[in-house]
Amino acid sequence: MGHPAPTDVTAVSRRARIALPLMAVVLLAATVASLAVGRYQLDIPLLLQTLQALPRLVGQLLDGQTPALDNAELVVFKMRLPRVLGAILIGGSLGLAGAAFQGMFRNPMVSPDLLGASAGAGFAAACAMLVSAPVIVITGSAFLGGCAAVFLTYAISLAVGRGTPGITVLVLSGVVIGALFQACVSITKYVADPYSQLPGITFFLMGGLSSITWRDILTLLVPLAVGAFVLFLLRWRINLLALKDEEAQSLGMDTNRVRLVVILCATLITAVSVAVGGMIGWVGLVIPHFMRMLVGPDHRRLLPASLFGGALYLVVMDDLARALFAMEIPIGILTALVGAPVFLLLLLRYRGGWS
């Protein structure tokens, strides 16, 4: 798992104490800057003036009034702010889920994508969209599909590895399950109505934040808060999962129960993110790995660092998706363009070191 040498522990701890508050400040600055990015030009003075109207608008909403918005307020509060908040919640959730999966499986090479969670959630969500199900049904279906994919991957790796799921077997099992669910997604697209259903499913699978609304933010908040809260409560137990099961059990921990809870929580936040933002891959692989190099392998620091890092990463990627070309690029394409080369570098770094 890339543990630092004993002489580096103090330096890593010092970096962690500095890195977490610094990342929070940078994320806040990136959030404000992102509100100015887009086709409608907003300079910083106008943006700050517009943000000052937020308390007034909230007060009007609480009084049951419909706020009258000028052009800048309409762009910021109805279009860009929910989009940026969606990027923060989804990016942070995927980074957190990736760190939890990597800690549970004792290897920095696994992620929700490689374990099939994203593909399973995407297939289930696409099926729900195929029958025009409400948002809550789409979210629940994505969760069940993600859980099914992860459990299938882990069960196959256990069977093939004879009770010891090595990383190579685990990754290959995830590739198989992911390919299976991707084939099921193709079937869903094939049977979808080419005019009313297929475009929506296609754009959903490419990932994007352009259509996020305040209702989507509310849909994200509760399950993400619950899943993240439980993972933070289990952060020191995830550290113990790095030990052999016999050693962890000798310390009084029920490893099977902890793994089950971690899988459920990490899959929940992955599935909800997929249900709202579509298939945004590679965040759960890339971000925890770099956060581990920054703050060390201790999940008491790694989980919040992955949360902040994933949020910041997706905010920046969304800004690039909006600003690089005249037409917006689906954010899932950008994250794949960045994540695939990084994964190749990880393959080269860990060659010969897998079990």
Backbone torsions as a table, in degrees:
resi	resn	phi	psi	omega
1	MET	NA	8.6	176.6
2	GLY	74.2	39.5	178.6
3	HIS	-65.0	140.4	177.9
4	PRO	-71.7	154.3	175.5
5	ALA	-66.0	155.3	-178.3
6	PRO	-53.8	-37.3	-178.9
7	THR	-70.1	-16.6	-178.3
8	ASP	-96.1	-5.9	-174.2
9	VAL	-60.2	-45.2	-178.8
10	THR	-63.3	-42.4	179.4
11	ALA	-64.0	-41.1	179.0
12	VAL	-64.7	-42.4	178.9
13	SER	-62.8	-40.0	178.6
14	ARG	-65.8	-41.9	177.8
15	ARG	-62.0	-40.2	-178.4
16	ALA	-63.7	-41.7	179.7
17	ARG	-63.4	-31.4	179.0
18	ILE	-84.5	-39.2	-171.1
19	ALA	-67.0	-43.2	-174.5
20	LEU	-63.4	-50.6	176.0
21	PRO	-63.5	-35.8	179.8
22	LEU	-65.0	-41.3	178.7
23	MET	-64.4	-36.7	177.5
24	ALA	-63.5	-41.7	178.9
25	VAL	-66.7	-43.9	179.5
26	VAL	-63.6	-39.5	178.0
27	LEU	-62.3	-41.5	177.6
28	LEU	-63.0	-43.7	178.5
29	ALA	-64.1	-41.3	178.8
30	ALA	-65.2	-35.3	178.4
31	THR	-63.4	-46.4	179.3
32	VAL	-65.0	-43.4	179.9
33	ALA	-63.9	-35.0	-178.4
34	SER	-66.0	-26.7	178.7
35	LEU	-67.5	-18.1	178.9
36	ALA	-93.6	-7.6	-175.9
37	VAL	-88.1	129.4	177.5
38	GLY	152.0	-178.6	-178.2
39	ARG	-67.6	-35.5	178.1
40	TYR	-84.3	114.0	-173.3
41	GLN	-72.3	129.4	176.2
42	LEU	-132.7	112.5	174.2
43	ASP	-78.8	166.7	-173.9
44	ILE	-61.6	-44.6	178.0
45	PRO	-58.5	-42.8	178.8
46	LEU	-66.6	-38.4	178.8
47	LEU	-63.2	-46.0	179.4
48	LEU	-64.2	-38.0	177.0
49	GLN	-64.2	-38.7	179.6
50	THR	-67.6	-41.2	-179.8
51	LEU	-64.2	-27.2	178.5
52	GLN	-66.5	-17.7	179.2
53	ALA	-82.4	-5.6	-175.9
54	LEU	-59.9	-46.8	178.9
55	PRO	-59.1	-39.2	179.0
56	ARG	-63.4	-43.0	-178.6
57	LEU	-67.5	-39.9	177.6
58	VAL	-63.2	-41.7	177.9
59	GLY	-61.4	-39.5	178.0
60	GLN	-65.7	-39.2	178.2
61	LEU	-65.0	-41.4	179.7
62	LEU	-66.6	-27.1	177.8
63	ASP	-84.1	1.4	179.8
64	GLY	83.5	10.9	179.5
65	GLN	-90.7	157.9	174.0
66	THR	-98.5	110.2	-175.6
67	PRO	-63.6	141.2	173.3
68	ALA	-90.6	119.6	-174.3
69	LEU	-108.6	135.6	170.3
70	ASP	-82.1	-178.1	-173.8
71	ASN	-61.2	-44.9	-178.2
72	ALA	-65.7	-42.1	179.4
73	GLU	-66.1	-36.7	177.8
74	LEU	-62.7	-45.0	-178.9
75	VAL	-66.2	-44.4	-174.3
76	VAL	-72.8	-51.4	-169.4
77	PHE	-86.9	-25.7	-177.8
78	LYS	-100.3	-25.1	-175.3
79	MET	-112.8	-54.1	-170.1
80	ARG	-84.6	-41.0	-176.7
81	LEU	-62.3	-47.8	176.4
82	PRO	-62.9	-31.7	178.9
83	ARG	-67.4	-44.8	179.7
84	VAL	-67.0	-41.8	176.8
85	LEU	-62.7	-37.6	176.1
86	GLY	-62.7	-41.0	177.6
87	ALA	-62.9	-40.0	179.4
88	ILE	-64.4	-47.9	-177.1
89	LEU	-67.2	-45.1	-177.5
90	ILE	-70.3	-45.6	179.0
91	GLY	-62.5	-44.6	177.9
92	GLY	-62.8	-39.5	-179.4
93	SER	-66.4	-43.3	-179.8
94	LEU	-66.9	-39.4	176.0
95	GLY	-63.5	-42.9	179.3
96	LEU	-64.7	-43.9	179.0
97	ALA	-62.9	-40.6	178.5
98	GLY	-63.0	-42.2	178.3
99	ALA	-64.0	-39.6	179.7
100	ALA	-66.2	-44.5	178.2
101	PHE	-61.8	-43.4	-179.0
102	GLN	-65.0	-39.2	177.3
103	GLY	-66.9	-39.5	-177.8
104	MET	-67.9	-39.7	-178.6
105	PHE	-92.5	4.5	174.0
106	ARG	61.6	32.9	179.6
107	ASN	-156.5	133.9	-178.6
108	PRO	-77.9	7.7	-177.7
109	MET	-97.4	-4.2	-179.2
110	VAL	-97.9	158.9	-179.2
111	SER	-162.0	167.1	175.9
112	PRO	-56.9	-30.9	179.8
113	ASP	-70.6	-48.3	-176.1
114	LEU	-70.4	-23.8	179.4
115	LEU	-88.5	-1.2	177.2
116	GLY	88.3	0.7	-176.9
117	ALA	-62.9	-44.0	-178.8
118	SER	-65.8	-41.9	-179.9
119	ALA	-65.9	-42.7	178.1
120	GLY	-64.0	-43.2	178.2
121	ALA	-64.8	-40.3	179.3
122	GLY	-64.0	-41.0	178.7
123	PHE	-64.5	-45.5	-179.2
124	ALA	-64.7	-40.5	178.2
125	ALA	-65.5	-39.2	178.5
126	ALA	-64.1	-38.8	176.8
127	CYS	-62.7	-40.9	178.3
128	ALA	-65.9	-38.0	176.3
129	MET	-66.3	-30.4	-179.4
130	LEU	-63.4	-31.3	-179.7
131	VAL	-102.9	14.5	177.1
132	SER	57.4	44.0	-179.9
133	ALA	-74.0	154.9	175.7
134	PRO	-67.5	168.1	-173.9
135	VAL	-59.7	-40.9	-177.0
136	ILE	-65.5	-33.0	177.1
137	VAL	-71.2	-39.1	177.7
138	ILE	-61.8	-42.7	179.6
139	THR	-64.7	-46.8	179.0
140	GLY	-63.1	-39.7	178.1
141	SER	-64.2	-41.1	178.6
142	ALA	-61.8	-40.2	178.7
143	PHE	-63.0	-46.8	-179.9
144	LEU	-64.8	-40.3	178.4
145	GLY	-64.6	-40.7	177.8
146	GLY	-65.0	-43.0	177.5
147	CYS	-61.1	-44.8	-179.1
148	ALA	-60.7	-41.7	-178.9
149	ALA	-65.8	-44.6	-178.6
150	VAL	-65.3	-43.0	-179.5
151	PHE	-66.8	-38.0	175.8
152	LEU	-62.5	-44.7	179.1
153	THR	-59.5	-47.8	-177.5
154	TYR	-67.5	-39.0	179.9
155	ALA	-65.0	-41.7	179.1
156	ILE	-64.7	-42.7	-179.7
157	SER	-65.0	-34.9	175.8
158	LEU	-65.8	-42.8	-178.7
159	ALA	-66.6	-44.7	-178.3
160	VAL	-71.5	-39.1	-178.7
161	GLY	-85.4	5.5	178.6
162	ARG	55.9	51.7	176.0
163	GLY	88.9	-8.5	178.9
164	THR	-124.9	96.8	-175.4
165	PRO	-77.3	88.5	176.0
166	GLY	-62.6	159.5	-173.8
167	ILE	-64.4	-37.9	179.9
168	THR	-63.4	-46.2	178.3
169	VAL	-63.7	-38.9	-178.8
170	LEU	-64.7	-46.3	179.8
171	VAL	-63.8	-44.0	179.7
172	LEU	-64.3	-38.4	176.3
173	SER	-63.2	-41.3	176.8
174	GLY	-63.7	-38.3	177.1
175	VAL	-62.1	-42.7	-179.9
176	VAL	-63.6	-49.2	-178.9
177	ILE	-65.4	-40.8	177.5
178	GLY	-61.0	-42.2	178.6
179	ALA	-64.9	-38.1	178.4
180	LEU	-61.7	-47.2	-179.8
181	PHE	-69.9	-32.6	175.8
182	GLN	-64.5	-37.4	175.5
183	ALA	-63.6	-39.7	177.2
184	CYS	-64.4	-36.4	176.1
185	VAL	-63.0	-40.8	178.6
186	SER	-61.7	-39.0	176.1
187	ILE	-62.7	-42.4	178.4
188	THR	-59.7	-43.8	178.9
189	LYS	-66.0	-33.9	-178.2
190	TYR	-67.2	-37.8	-176.4
191	VAL	-89.9	-7.4	-178.6
192	ALA	-72.4	152.0	175.9
193	ASP	-64.8	124.2	-172.9
194	PRO	-67.7	-14.2	-177.5
195	TYR	-104.4	-40.6	-173.9
196	SER	-102.3	-24.2	-174.1
197	GLN	-116.0	-41.0	-173.9
198	LEU	-60.4	-44.4	179.6
199	PRO	-58.8	-43.2	-179.7
200	GLY	-63.1	-43.2	179.5
201	ILE	-65.4	-40.3	-178.7
202	THR	-63.7	-48.0	179.6
203	PHE	-67.4	-33.3	176.9
204	PHE	-62.3	-42.9	-177.0
205	LEU	-70.3	-23.6	176.5
206	MET	-80.3	-14.4	179.5
207	GLY	80.0	135.8	179.4
208	GLY	-176.6	154.9	-178.3
209	LEU	-118.4	7.5	-173.2
210	SER	-68.1	-26.0	-175.5
211	SER	-102.7	10.9	-178.9
212	ILE	-68.8	133.9	179.1
213	THR	-119.0	176.1	177.2
214	TRP	-63.9	-30.1	176.7
215	ARG	-65.2	-38.2	176.8
216	ASP	-64.8	-38.0	178.1
217	ILE	-61.3	-43.0	177.8
218	LEU	-65.3	-36.4	176.7
219	THR	-63.5	-36.9	-179.4
220	LEU	-73.0	-38.1	-165.4
221	LEU	-59.6	-52.4	-171.1
222	VAL	-65.3	-55.7	-179.3
223	PRO	-63.8	-35.2	178.5
224	LEU	-67.7	-40.2	178.7
225	ALA	-64.3	-41.9	-180.0
226	VAL	-65.0	-50.3	-179.2
227	GLY	-61.6	-44.1	-179.4
228	ALA	-66.4	-39.8	-179.7
229	PHE	-61.6	-44.8	180.0
230	VAL	-65.5	-41.5	179.3
231	LEU	-62.9	-39.1	177.7
232	PHE	-66.1	-35.7	176.3
233	LEU	-64.7	-31.2	-176.9
234	LEU	-94.5	9.8	-170.3
235	ARG	-60.4	-37.8	179.4
236	TRP	-76.6	-27.0	175.7
237	ARG	-70.4	-34.3	176.0
238	ILE	-63.4	-33.7	174.2
239	ASN	-59.5	-41.1	-178.7
240	LEU	-68.4	-25.2	178.3
241	LEU	-66.6	-15.0	175.0
242	ALA	-69.5	-20.4	176.0
243	LEU	-79.4	169.8	171.4
244	LYS	-66.8	151.7	-176.7
245	ASP	-57.0	-39.0	-179.0
246	GLU	-62.9	-40.6	-179.5
247	GLU	-68.7	-42.6	179.2
248	ALA	-64.5	-40.1	179.5
249	GLN	-68.5	-30.7	177.6
250	SER	-67.6	-19.4	176.7
251	LEU	-90.4	5.5	175.2
252	GLY	92.4	13.6	-178.1
253	MET	-100.1	134.1	174.3
254	ASP	-84.7	95.5	-172.9
255	THR	-63.8	-39.0	-179.4
256	ASN	-63.7	-42.0	-179.8
257	ARG	-67.1	-41.5	-179.9
258	VAL	-64.0	-43.5	178.7
259	ARG	-61.1	-41.2	179.6
260	LEU	-61.5	-45.1	-179.5
261	VAL	-65.6	-41.4	179.2
262	VAL	-63.6	-43.6	178.4
263	ILE	-60.9	-45.4	-178.9
264	LEU	-62.6	-45.7	-177.4
265	CYS	-69.2	-45.3	-179.4
266	ALA	-66.0	-37.8	178.0
267	THR	-70.3	-36.2	178.0
268	LEU	-59.6	-50.8	-176.9
269	ILE	-70.9	-29.7	174.1
270	THR	-66.9	-45.8	-176.5
271	ALA	-65.9	-40.9	178.8
272	VAL	-65.7	-39.1	177.5
273	SER	-62.9	-42.0	178.0
274	VAL	-65.5	-40.7	-178.3
275	ALA	-62.2	-33.3	-177.1
276	VAL	-93.8	-44.4	-173.9
277	GLY	-102.6	-3.6	-178.3
278	GLY	83.0	-165.8	-174.9
279	MET	-84.0	91.1	177.7
280	ILE	-107.0	101.6	-170.3
281	GLY	-95.4	170.7	169.7
282	TRP	75.7	-14.6	-179.4
283	VAL	-62.5	-43.7	-177.7
284	GLY	-70.1	-12.2	176.1
285	LEU	-96.2	-47.7	-171.4
286	VAL	-74.2	-48.8	-171.6
287	ILE	-65.0	-50.1	-179.9
288	PRO	-59.9	-33.3	-179.6
289	HIS	-64.2	-46.7	-179.6
290	PHE	-71.2	-33.9	176.2
291	MET	-66.1	-32.8	177.7
292	ARG	-65.8	-38.5	176.8
293	MET	-67.9	-27.7	-177.2
294	LEU	-83.8	-47.3	-172.6
295	VAL	-114.1	-1.2	179.3
296	GLY	91.7	176.4	-173.5
297	PRO	-86.7	-4.5	-178.9
298	ASP	-68.1	118.7	-174.4
299	HIS	-70.7	-12.0	172.7
300	ARG	-65.4	-28.5	175.2
301	ARG	-104.2	-33.1	-174.9
302	LEU	-67.1	-39.9	-178.7
303	LEU	-63.2	-51.2	177.3
304	PRO	-65.1	-34.0	178.0
305	ALA	-64.6	-41.0	177.9
306	SER	-66.8	-34.7	176.6
307	LEU	-62.5	-51.2	179.7
308	PHE	-66.2	-42.5	-177.9
309	GLY	-64.4	-43.4	178.3
310	GLY	-64.0	-39.8	178.5
311	ALA	-63.4	-47.4	-179.8
312	LEU	-63.6	-42.0	-179.5
313	TYR	-60.5	-45.4	-176.4
314	LEU	-73.7	-31.2	174.7
315	VAL	-61.9	-45.0	179.4
316	VAL	-65.5	-44.1	178.6
317	MET	-61.3	-38.3	178.5
318	ASP	-67.1	-38.1	175.7
319	ASP	-61.2	-43.4	177.9
320	LEU	-64.3	-39.6	179.6
321	ALA	-61.6	-33.5	-179.6
322	ARG	-82.6	-30.3	-166.6
323	ALA	-106.1	-18.7	-172.3
324	LEU	-67.5	-43.4	-174.7
325	PHE	-128.8	170.2	179.5
326	ALA	-63.5	-37.8	175.7
327	MET	-100.1	141.8	-178.2
328	GLU	-68.4	137.6	177.8
329	ILE	-92.0	134.1	173.1
330	PRO	-56.6	131.5	-171.7
331	ILE	-65.8	-27.4	177.5
332	GLY	-62.0	-29.6	177.3
333	ILE	-68.5	-43.7	-179.4
334	LEU	-65.0	-44.5	-179.0
335	THR	-64.6	-32.4	176.6
336	ALA	-71.1	-38.2	179.0
337	LEU	-63.6	-33.2	177.2
338	VAL	-83.1	-42.8	-172.7
339	GLY	-70.5	-37.2	-176.8
340	ALA	-62.1	-48.3	176.3
341	PRO	-61.8	-37.5	178.5
342	VAL	-63.9	-39.7	177.7
343	PHE	-62.5	-37.9	176.7
344	LEU	-62.4	-41.7	177.4
345	LEU	-62.7	-38.6	178.1
346	LEU	-65.9	-38.6	176.6
347	LEU	-58.8	-42.8	-179.8
348	LEU	-68.5	-36.4	-177.9
349	ARG	-70.0	-38.8	-174.1
350	TYR	-98.5	10.5	179.7
351	ARG	-63.9	135.7	-179.6
352	GLY	82.7	-6.4	-177.5
353	GLY	-110.3	7.9	-179.4
354	TRP	-90.7	154.9	175.2
355	SER	-109.8	NA	NA
